[in-house]
Amino acid sequence: MFEIGTSLREARIRQGLELVEAEAATKIRGTYLAALEEERFGQLPAQTYVKGFLRSYSEFLGLDGQLYVDEYNSRYGGGEEEPVVRPRHGAAIHAQRRIESRALLAGLAGIAAVTVLVFVAWKWGGADPSPVPNLGSSAPTTTLQTTRRPAGPAPISVRIAATRGDSALKVRRNGPHGELLWRGTLQRGQSRRWTGRRLWLQVGSPVSVAVRVDGRVQKLPRRRTMLVTRGGVAPAPAV
C-alpha cells in the first residue's frame, strides 16, 4: 500500500507544475485534482469518476494509472466500470481510419479500372485475347506479394512500476550487450513502459518493483538480471 494523494502531489511538484496547468492539460477541474491529492474522494461526483480521474491524472504525471486504480479498489472496493476520460486521441484514430478507407477505395477503383480495360479489349479485339493480359498483369502480382508476406511475431508490452520503493534499473534490447533503452532510478510510484520481442533487465531492488507483460503481473526471479519475453520473466544467463 502507498499514499495515493501524497505521491500524486509529490510527482506534480517534482515537475514544477501548478494545479491550473494540470487542469488545462487533463481537462479535469482543479478542485477535483486537489481532492485527489488530499484523498477527499467523497467530493468527486461518483466512484466511477474517481477511478477515471485518478487514472488520467496519474498517467499525465508519468505514473502508472492502473497501479493507482488498483490501490483505490483495494481500499474502497470497486464494481463499476470507470468512464473514459481520455478522449484526446479520438481525432487521431478517426483520421487514421479515414486515411485507410481512402486507400482501400483507391485500390478497389484501380482493380475495377483494370477489369474494365481487359473486358473492353476482349470485347472489341476479337476471339484471340493473347495481347490483353499484359495490360493488367502487374497489378495482381503486386497484390499477391503484399498479402502473402509473412508477418513477424508481435512485440510485447513491458511496464515496470516501483510499487514498494526506489530501485535502480537498466533496460536493454535482446541481451546485456544490446541497445540501451533506459538507465536510471525508478522512484516509488513511478512506472515506465517499453515494447520489444525480448528485453534484458538489471534491477537493483527486485522486491521494490512490479513487472507487467501485456498487462499481466509477472513473478520475478531472485536474480537481479533477467530476460523478459512473451513467455514471462526468467533469470538471465550469466555473462
ZIZI-V70932 format. One record per helix or strand of 3 or more residues. SS is the DSSP state (a for helix, b for strand). FROM is the first residue (numbers start at 1). TO is the last residue. If there is no record, write none. Layout:
BEGIN
ss: (SS | SS)
from: (FROM | FROM)
to: (TO | TO)
END
This chain:
BEGIN
ss: (a | a | a | a | a | a | a | a | a | b | b | b | b | b | a | b | b | b | b)
from: (4 | 19 | 30 | 41 | 47 | 65 | 87 | 132 | 137 | 156 | 167 | 180 | 190 | 199 | 206 | 209 | 216 | 225 | 232)
to: (14 | 26 | 37 | 43 | 60 | 76 | 124 | 135 | 147 | 162 | 173 | 186 | 196 | 203 | 208 | 213 | 218 | 229 | 235)
END
